[in-house]
Amino acid sequence: MLRCSALEKTVDTAEGPLNILKGITLEIKAGDTVAITGASGSGKSTLLGLLAGLDLPSSGRIWLADQEITAMNEDQRADLRMRHVGFVFQSFQLLGSLTALENVMLPLELSGRSDAKEAAERYLDRVGLGPRLTHYPNQLSGGEQQRVAIARAFANSPSVLFADEPTGNLDTRTGARIIDTLFELNRETGTTLVLVTHEQRLAERCRYGLELVDGLLQPAQPDEAPC
């Protein structure tokens, strides 16, 4: 489903080149749930963006759904993301001028789905927001906004869903509900789930745990390993 080989990411800084990722090789099978942890600034979000085709590595190769995204141009990568990828971000990334329903419908319409409204309503109802379809993001709580984002991510039946600190802006109780919703939908759909997080309770819900240390991936330490 998702793999990379000898992945490197280097950026230029005032002090000289900075190696964020160093020769990462990884394979994630269809239906797996994988948590990537690590200290702040370790490159977790950078790695997630590369695996999703949002950015290109300095060197190395990445395959998603048996297609090499590192050999594609931006338009080709965007098309692949539209067909195979869902995203859940820490900051929700909802459009303030659109209602909850319209936010979920938009990517469905862009992908040519004729049942965009019905699918959006179905997933918003599934995350408990059936009564809030016409509300705008500024009329929703943080937890409700993240549930809209989760509905949007799953509605287009992605092959893989990337979640970047999905509970980072939420209080403990709301975050726990979001975690439950995320994994319930993951079980129902069989979507491959790759997430980065600082939260142990979220990492523990994943089948595999990996940790970024000094630009290298290694199995999560025994006292941190997801079940």
N, C-alpha and C positions, 0 to 999 in steps of 0.2 A: 504493500500500500504506500509506504513512505520510507525512503532510505536516502542516505547521503554517504559520500566517500571522500575522505581526506579534506574535509571542509575547513577553510581558513577565512578569517575576516580580520583585516588590518586597516586601521584608519590613521590618518596623519594628525598629529597634535603639535602644539608649540614645542614640546620636548622631543619630538621625533615620532616615528611610527609606533603605534600601539597595537599589539596583537591581542585581539579580543577572543577569538576562537582559534584553536591550534590543532589542526589535523583530525577533526571529529568524523568518525565513521559510526553510522547508526542505522538500524533497521526496525521499523515499527510495522507490525502485521495488521491486517484488516480486523477491526473490532477491538483492538487493544486499547487500554486506558493507561496513559503514561504521564507521570508527574516529573517535571524538571525543576529542581530546587537549586539554591545557591545563594551566596551573599549578594547584597545589593551591589550592582555594578559588575557582576560576574559574567554578564553576557546572555542571560536567559532570554530576555525579550529580543535581543539581536538574533539568537538562534531560531526563535519561533518565527520571526519575520523572514528569515532565509528559507526555512522549511516550507513556509506558506507562499513563497514566491513574491513577497512584497519587496524584497531587496535581493541583490546578487552578492555572492561571496567573492572574496579576493582570488580564491582558487578552490578547486574541488567541484564535485558534481552532486546534483540533487534530483531524485526521481519522485514524482507524485502520481499515483494511479498509473504506473508503468510508463510515464512520459517524463523525459528529462527537461525539467523546467530551466536548468542552467543553460540549455541550448536554445531557449526561446527568446523572442523579443518581448517588450512590455505588453503589447497588444495580445500576444499569444498567452502570456502568463495571466493577464486579466481574464481572458476567456476561460482558461483552465480553472482559475479561482471561482469564477461564476458558476461553473458546472460541478465543481468537486469540493469546494471549501466553504466552511462557515466560521465566523469569528465572534467571540465574546470578549470585550475589553473591560478593563477596570473602570474606565470613564464612560461606559455605556455606548457612546458614539451614536446617539439618536439625533435625528434632525428636528430641531425645535419648532420648525414651522409645520411639521406633519403630526397628525394624531398617532396614537399607538397602532391603530389599524393600518394607517398609511405607511408608517415606518416599516412594518413587517411586509406589506404588499410591495413596496418599491423594488427590492431585489428580485422578487418573483416576476414582476412585470418586465423588468429589464432582461430577465432570462427567457421571456416569451411565454410564461405560464398563463393559460387562458382561465385557470381557476384560482388566480392570485387572491381574490377577495375571500373566497371560500376557505382556501388553505390558511390564509392569515387569521381568519376568525377561528378556525379550528385549533390552531396552535396557541393563540392568545387565550382561548377558553381552557386549553389544556394546562396552561401555567396559572390559571385562576384569575385571569383578567377579562373575562367575558363582559362584565359590567363596565369596563373602563375603555372600551374600544375607541371612543371619540375624545378621550382626554389627551391633552398635549403633554410632552415631557415635564414641563414646569408645573403641571397639575398632578404629577405622580411622585411618590416617594422614591428614594434611592433603590429600595428593593423592588418596587414595581417597575422602575425603569430597567433594571437588570433583567427582570422577567420578560419584558418586551424584547430586550436584546437576545435573550435565549430563544424566545419564540421565533424571532427573525433568523437566528442562526440555524435552527432545525427545520424551518418551514420549507426550505429548498432542497431537503433530503441530501445534505452534503456527504461525501465519502469520508471526510475528516473534518473535525471541528477543533480549532485552535482557541484556547482560552488563556488570556494574559491577565493574571491576578484578578479573576472574576469577582472575588469577595473583598478586594482591597479597599474599597470605599464604603463598606457596609459595616454596621455594628455586628456584634457576635451573633445575636439571635437571628437577625435578618440574613446574615451570611450563611448560617446553618440551613435556613430554608432554601436559599439559592443553591447550595451544594446538593441538597436532596433533589430539587427540581432538575438540576443539571444531570445527575446520574440516573434519575428515573427515566428521563427522555433518552439518555444514552443507552440504557438497557432495552428500551422499547424499540429503538431504531437500529441498533447495532452499529452506529456511527463510531469510527475511530476517534478517540479523544486524546489530544495532547495539550497539556496545560503547564504553565509556569506559575509558581506560587511560593509565598513565604510561609503559608499556613500548614502546620502539621496535620490538622484535622482534614484538610482538603487532599493533601498528598496521600494520606492513609486510605482514601477511597479508591485510589488507582491500583491497577494490577502490578505495574512496574514503577520503580522510582529511580531517577538518575540525578546526579548532582554535578553542577559545573564548578570546578575548582581550577583556578589559574588557567582558564581557557580550555580545559580538558573535561570530558564527560567521564564519570565513573559511577558505579552503583552507589545508591544512597547508603550512608553509613548504617550499621545494624540498628542503632537506636533511633534512626530516622526513616528506615525503610518502609514504604507503603505495604499494606497487606496484599 
